[in-house]
Amino acid sequence: MSKIKEAFKNGKAFIPFITGGDPDLETTKKLIIEMQNAGADIIEVGIPFSDPIAEGQVIQEADLRSLEAGCTTDKLMDALIEIKDRIHIPLVFMTYINVIYKYGKKKFMDRCNECGICGIIVPDCPYEEKDELLPECREAGVELISMIAPTSQDRIKMIAREAEGFLYCVSSLGVTGVRKEIKTDINGMIELVKEVSDVPCAVGFGISTPKQAEDVCKYADGAIVGSAIVRIVAEHGKDSVQYVSQYVKEMKDVVRG
């Protein structure tokens, strides 16, 4: 069993997201350690990018803060290496295909392995083009995490059959961001997945409150929260660690049920 899939074996998983390098790399390292201590099962780390097409305003602004502070892919990976021995849960990169191409596919995956990254999520690499990355992922032991959306429809089973790690279920149309209400038929999406695969399903895009996390985890195997956490970092900057830690603890308690 992969380290990512194993993170779901003891019940529902809580998966927080932060933008690497926001507000700086020292804070990023502290946030990862404290989110783990607060109960996070997997942590997504966004690689800052100038054109994050899947992200809403909150994470776009975090990417800009990180880039303006001097964060690069290499510096972020170096920072993760520094805390690698203190992290026992899976870390996953959220990034874009241009970042990987510019870095070099093999070099990128090898460095993921080196800094303790277990998987990658690449929103602008659709299922039909996953072979662009899959050979290098397999060679480095990095899982390529697939996404399904409410519009995936007939493609859901096709994607689910070959999914690895966990399946990222997008709860809402559009980009990331806090939403007042999740109206998508999450249960229907997950039922289609479970007909063909036992891969864990985690729901993201729009989840911010304990009630939303509780509701999606009636059907899903986990909840993913990004923008709500990135907002806390934006508000408190270098002093955000304690606030993020408390938020993660509260959300994990709800997800655990």
PLY file of the C-alpha trace (Angstrom):
ply
format ascii 1.0
element vertex 257
property float x
property float y
property float z
element edge 256
property int vertex1
property int vertex2
end_header
0.00 0.00 0.00
1.32 3.44 -0.92
2.05 5.96 1.83
-0.72 8.22 0.50
-3.36 5.50 0.42
-2.26 4.35 3.86
-3.10 7.81 5.24
-6.79 6.95 4.76
-6.79 3.57 6.48
-7.59 4.87 9.97
-10.70 6.81 9.00
-11.54 10.05 7.23
-8.54 12.16 6.23
-8.06 15.89 6.58
-5.81 17.43 3.92
-4.79 21.07 4.37
-3.11 23.13 1.64
-0.61 25.96 1.92
1.31 27.93 -0.68
5.01 27.24 -0.29
7.03 30.34 0.56
4.06 32.41 1.79
4.96 34.58 3.62
8.43 33.02 3.67
10.08 29.61 3.67
10.79 29.58 7.40
7.08 30.00 8.09
6.26 27.31 5.53
8.46 24.82 7.39
6.84 25.69 10.72
3.35 25.45 9.23
3.96 21.97 7.81
5.32 20.67 11.11
2.50 22.18 13.17
-0.26 21.08 10.77
1.09 17.55 11.07
1.10 17.85 14.86
-2.48 19.19 14.77
-3.74 16.07 13.00
-3.33 16.60 9.26
-3.19 13.27 7.45
-1.69 14.56 4.19
-0.43 18.07 3.41
-0.63 19.73 0.01
2.09 22.26 -0.72
1.54 24.60 -3.64
4.56 25.53 -5.71
4.23 29.28 -6.37
3.52 30.02 -10.02
2.72 33.21 -11.91
-0.29 31.77 -13.77
-2.14 29.33 -11.46
-5.20 28.83 -13.64
-7.09 26.62 -11.18
-6.73 29.05 -8.29
-9.03 31.82 -7.11
-7.95 35.21 -5.85
-6.85 34.08 -2.37
-4.28 31.58 -3.61
-3.28 33.73 -6.60
-2.33 36.48 -4.15
-0.42 33.97 -2.02
1.54 32.85 -5.09
2.47 36.47 -5.82
3.56 37.09 -2.21
5.72 33.98 -2.32
7.33 34.84 -5.65
7.96 38.44 -4.56
9.61 37.10 -1.40
12.06 35.20 -3.62
10.68 31.67 -3.40
11.61 29.34 -6.27
10.92 25.66 -6.88
14.48 24.82 -5.87
14.36 26.89 -2.68
11.04 25.31 -1.70
12.42 21.82 -2.25
15.55 22.68 -0.26
13.35 23.89 2.61
11.40 20.62 2.59
14.64 18.64 2.74
15.52 20.53 5.93
12.41 19.21 7.71
12.12 15.86 5.95
13.22 13.85 8.99
10.50 15.46 11.14
7.62 14.68 8.77
5.96 11.25 8.93
2.81 11.99 6.90
2.68 12.23 3.10
3.42 15.56 1.43
1.96 16.29 -1.99
2.87 19.04 -4.44
0.14 21.03 -6.19
1.70 22.49 -9.31
1.30 23.15 -13.02
2.69 21.42 -16.07
4.82 24.41 -17.15
6.66 24.34 -13.83
7.56 20.69 -14.38
8.50 21.12 -18.05
10.75 24.09 -17.31
12.44 22.25 -14.44
12.83 19.05 -16.44
10.47 16.13 -15.84
13.01 13.60 -14.60
14.90 16.12 -12.47
11.64 17.37 -10.97
10.43 13.91 -9.97
13.85 12.90 -8.63
13.91 16.01 -6.46
10.36 15.31 -5.26
11.62 11.96 -4.07
14.62 13.61 -2.44
12.56 16.11 -0.44
9.88 13.67 0.71
7.09 14.43 -1.76
4.91 11.34 -2.23
2.59 12.62 -4.95
1.81 15.48 -7.30
-1.44 17.11 -8.39
-1.28 18.86 -11.77
-4.66 20.50 -12.54
-3.76 21.42 -16.12
-2.61 17.91 -17.05
-5.84 16.06 -17.97
-6.24 12.31 -17.68
-5.78 11.87 -21.44
-2.32 13.44 -21.24
-1.07 11.85 -18.04
1.49 9.77 -19.96
3.41 13.03 -20.33
4.39 12.62 -16.67
3.61 9.05 -15.65
6.88 7.35 -16.69
8.99 9.83 -14.71
6.60 9.61 -11.75
6.79 5.82 -11.71
10.57 5.82 -11.94
10.87 8.19 -8.97
8.11 6.57 -6.92
5.93 9.70 -7.01
2.18 9.13 -7.43
0.30 11.19 -10.02
-2.99 12.11 -8.38
-5.97 12.39 -10.71
-8.85 14.84 -10.46
-12.54 14.47 -11.29
-15.08 17.28 -11.51
-18.88 17.57 -11.68
-18.50 17.87 -15.46
-16.41 14.66 -15.77
-19.59 12.56 -16.09
-18.83 9.53 -18.29
-15.10 9.99 -17.69
-15.34 9.44 -13.94
-15.15 5.65 -14.08
-12.40 5.77 -16.71
-10.28 8.08 -14.52
-11.05 6.15 -11.34
-9.92 2.80 -12.76
-6.35 4.02 -13.08
-6.24 6.48 -10.17
-3.48 6.13 -7.60
-2.87 7.60 -4.16
-6.24 9.28 -3.81
-8.75 10.74 -6.21
-9.20 14.51 -5.94
-12.92 15.21 -6.29
-13.58 18.82 -7.26
-16.73 19.91 -5.44
-17.62 22.96 -7.51
-17.25 24.39 -10.98
-14.70 27.17 -11.35
-11.51 27.92 -9.46
-10.51 27.35 -5.85
-12.00 29.58 -3.18
-14.27 29.66 -0.17
-17.94 28.97 -0.99
-21.00 29.43 1.19
-22.66 26.28 -0.09
-21.62 23.05 -1.82
-24.42 22.06 -4.21
-22.69 19.35 -6.23
-23.93 15.76 -5.93
-20.78 14.54 -4.19
-22.40 11.25 -3.29
-23.24 10.53 -6.93
-19.67 11.23 -8.07
-18.18 8.99 -5.40
-20.64 6.17 -6.04
-19.44 6.04 -9.65
-15.83 5.85 -8.45
-16.53 3.08 -5.96
-18.17 0.95 -8.65
-14.78 0.47 -10.30
-12.10 1.28 -7.71
-11.29 1.28 -4.01
-9.11 4.40 -4.36
-9.84 6.91 -1.54
-11.84 9.97 -2.62
-11.06 13.36 -1.07
-13.17 16.42 -1.83
-11.77 19.92 -2.32
-12.52 23.34 -3.88
-14.76 25.49 -1.70
-14.65 23.72 1.67
-13.95 26.10 4.55
-16.28 25.41 7.49
-16.55 22.43 9.84
-20.13 21.88 8.64
-19.03 21.67 5.00
-16.24 19.24 5.90
-18.65 17.13 7.95
-21.18 17.06 5.11
-18.76 15.96 2.37
-17.22 13.32 4.63
-20.59 11.60 4.94
-19.72 10.27 1.49
-16.04 11.06 0.86
-12.94 9.57 2.44
-11.46 12.96 3.18
-11.75 16.75 2.93
-9.26 19.16 1.36
-9.08 22.79 2.50
-6.89 25.42 0.86
-8.21 28.97 0.53
-9.51 29.17 4.10
-6.05 28.30 5.43
-4.24 30.57 2.99
-6.50 33.42 4.20
-5.30 32.84 7.75
-1.70 33.01 6.55
-2.46 36.20 4.62
-4.00 37.79 7.71
-1.35 36.82 10.27
1.79 36.35 8.17
4.73 35.01 10.15
2.51 34.78 13.24
-0.03 32.53 11.49
1.31 29.17 12.68
-0.73 28.97 15.89
-3.92 30.07 14.13
-3.50 27.57 11.30
-2.69 24.82 13.79
-5.89 25.49 15.73
-7.96 25.55 12.53
-6.50 22.23 11.37
-7.17 20.64 14.76
-10.82 21.79 14.70
-11.35 20.56 11.16
-9.66 17.23 11.82
-11.88 16.65 14.86
-14.96 17.17 12.69
-13.69 15.01 9.84
-12.80 12.25 12.28
-16.46 12.35 13.30
0 1
1 2
2 3
3 4
4 5
5 6
6 7
7 8
8 9
9 10
10 11
11 12
12 13
13 14
14 15
15 16
16 17
17 18
18 19
19 20
20 21
21 22
22 23
23 24
24 25
25 26
26 27
27 28
28 29
29 30
30 31
31 32
32 33
33 34
34 35
35 36
36 37
37 38
38 39
39 40
40 41
41 42
42 43
43 44
44 45
45 46
46 47
47 48
48 49
49 50
50 51
51 52
52 53
53 54
54 55
55 56
56 57
57 58
58 59
59 60
60 61
61 62
62 63
63 64
64 65
65 66
66 67
67 68
68 69
69 70
70 71
71 72
72 73
73 74
74 75
75 76
76 77
77 78
78 79
79 80
80 81
81 82
82 83
83 84
84 85
85 86
86 87
87 88
88 89
89 90
90 91
91 92
92 93
93 94
94 95
95 96
96 97
97 98
98 99
99 100
100 101
101 102
102 103
103 104
104 105
105 106
106 107
107 108
108 109
109 110
110 111
111 112
112 113
113 114
114 115
115 116
116 117
117 118
118 119
119 120
120 121
121 122
122 123
123 124
124 125
125 126
126 127
127 128
128 129
129 130
130 131
131 132
132 133
133 134
134 135
135 136
136 137
137 138
138 139
139 140
140 141
141 142
142 143
143 144
144 145
145 146
146 147
147 148
148 149
149 150
150 151
151 152
152 153
153 154
154 155
155 156
156 157
157 158
158 159
159 160
160 161
161 162
162 163
163 164
164 165
165 166
166 167
167 168
168 169
169 170
170 171
171 172
172 173
173 174
174 175
175 176
176 177
177 178
178 179
179 180
180 181
181 182
182 183
183 184
184 185
185 186
186 187
187 188
188 189
189 190
190 191
191 192
192 193
193 194
194 195
195 196
196 197
197 198
198 199
199 200
200 201
201 202
202 203
203 204
204 205
205 206
206 207
207 208
208 209
209 210
210 211
211 212
212 213
213 214
214 215
215 216
216 217
217 218
218 219
219 220
220 221
221 222
222 223
223 224
224 225
225 226
226 227
227 228
228 229
229 230
230 231
231 232
232 233
233 234
234 235
235 236
236 237
237 238
238 239
239 240
240 241
241 242
242 243
243 244
244 245
245 246
246 247
247 248
248 249
249 250
250 251
251 252
252 253
253 254
254 255
255 256
